[in-house]
C-alpha cells in the first residue's frame, strides 16, 4: 500500500474523551465490535477518559459485526451492571448507537444524540463526523495523481474529523 487516506482513529478517540470531560461526564461505557480501527478509537477514548477523570470504564465488546440488536443488548448489559445514569456511552459504530437509542426509548431513559439519522432523532445525537465526500475525493485524486505521474502519490492524507455536539451531550 503506497497511499492512505483517512483520519487518525486515536486522535478521534482522544477528542471524544476530551469532549466528554469538558461537557461534564464523570462515568463512561464503551461498546465496540471486532474491528481494528474501531478498537483504536475506543482504546484511545478509554485511555484518555480514565487518565482525565480517574474512573473505570464499563466495556461491552463483541466479536461480531455491529448491529442494532447488539446495541440494544449492550445497553441491557450495562444497565444490569448498575451502569450509572448520566454517563456517556461511546459506541464504535453508528449501528450500535441506533440500537442504544432504541433501547433507551423503550426504557424511557433520556439521552443526548451525524449521519442524517442522528440529527433527526429525539434527542439529536452527538457524534464524530468524518466528511465522507472529502475522503472519497482525496482518495480519487491520489489515485489519479499516481496514474498521471507514474509515481507514488503522497503516502498519507489526513482528512481530519470534527465533533458535532447535539442535544444528547
Secondary structure, 3 states (H helix, E strand, C coil): CCCEEECCHHHHHHHHHHHHHHHCCCCEEEEECCCHHHHHHHHHHHHHHHHHHCCCEEEEECCCCCCHHHHHHHHHHHHHCCCCCCCEEEECCHHHHHHHHHHHHHCCCCCECCCHHHHHCCCCCCEEECCHHHHHHHHHHHHHHHHHHCCCCCCEEECCCEEECCCEC
